[in-house]
Amino acid sequence: MPPWQGFFPIMSTTPDPLNVALIGCGAIALQNHLPGLALCPNVRLAALCDTDPARLEAARQQTGAPQVTRDYRELIERDDIHAVIIATPNVTHAPIALAAVAHGKHVLCEKPLAMNAEEAWTMARAAEKAGVRHMTAFTYRFVPAMRYLAHLVRRGDLGTVYHFRACRLQDWGRRGLGWRQVRALAGTGELGDMLSHRIDFAHLLVGRIRRLVAHWRRWHEERGGQPNELDEWVAVLADFENGATGVWESSKLATGHNESWRAPDTVELNGSDATFLYETRQWNTLRLGRPGGSHLETLEVPREFWKWPGSPRDPLQGDPLVTFRYDQIWEFVDAIRQQRPCAVTFHDGALVQEVMDAVVQSAESRQWVELPRPAHTGPAAHPTPAAAP
């Protein structure tokens, strides 16, 4: 039985609960968001929404949510819904989020935030104007090793940063990807699905990108017996505004490399004082290289980084390659309770979307593309907290 089954209706008896609606009931919602909600006291899953009646009914049976609907407008117009989680195809993110914030709802939205940067910045400005909490689901920021790496970089342990490189390899073969292989629904393939996270890593650890050149490929015209319209591999070469260089590669066709969190996912930073190597699969260790050294040594992540500050999650319970994701919902709910900005906002999502737009432009034109100069207002991206208080 899933850990959240039967949990949320019980919470409805808690005084003054925060009522959350889940819009989109696919695997991401059930695997990541529902267990996170179950961590949070005084939180109630008040409603579910999905356009697929079979998926909606399956989610209702799993969660016991008291209301279900196929029309998200029915939820966001309700006064007793305080926040929504959007886990739908990319093309629907902007219209749902804009409607939700117009009705005063706090919003956590899956990545990529929108279909283009213009949409994403519209979402960010609308959420700020409405005074609601807004969060982009860059889940991997919550990996303990990534949190510790961000702390070390902010502390100055890297010195002058020279290089950033990220590599994400998975083996999806010719499996069907559903809406993620349809241009009109997803916008991009591997770029938005996986590389968007690694662009966010670069912003967190190094800073804004000044210019880039990109290439992408699609090998399979069909997946799962349906047309495949989008990229399966993408690579990017970039210069950062601070003078550092960056390299990204992401693929769904790395044969034999497994998939999801079991597949290789690395970030390396080379600086004047150190090299740091991060791998998602090694959630509680980093690799450290020292000047003049001949190998990278193991660097343990301190226990105070093993979970997000304030999270009631026991980091020793469950698979740590899965359970770190639950802290994302804890952060969203805590930001609502504390009336403060979320650690990862729509602004972070929009900055990544700007880079994605440039990648598309470069891959199609086969030319270097300059990134837009900062022209948008709003709160700066909040860095990952260093440790629990």
Protein Blocks (a to p, Z undefined) as FASTA:
>chain_A
ZZkgoklmmmmmpghiacdddehjafklmmmmmmmmmmpghiacfbdcdfblklmmmmmm
mnopabdcfbfklmmmpmklmbdcddbdfklmmmmmmmmmmnopacdddddfblbfklmm
mmmmmmmmnopacddddfklmgmklmmmmmmmmnopnmpafbdcddddddekjacehjml
gfklnopamlmmmmmmmmmmmmmmnopcfbdcdddddfblbgghiacfbdfbdcdddddf
kopacdddddfklghiagajlbccddddddfkbccdddfklmmbccdddehiabdcdddd
dfklmpcehiabdfkgcjfklmmmmmmmmmmmmmmmnopacfbdfklmmmmmmmmmmmmm
mmmnopacdddddfbecdddddddfbdZZ
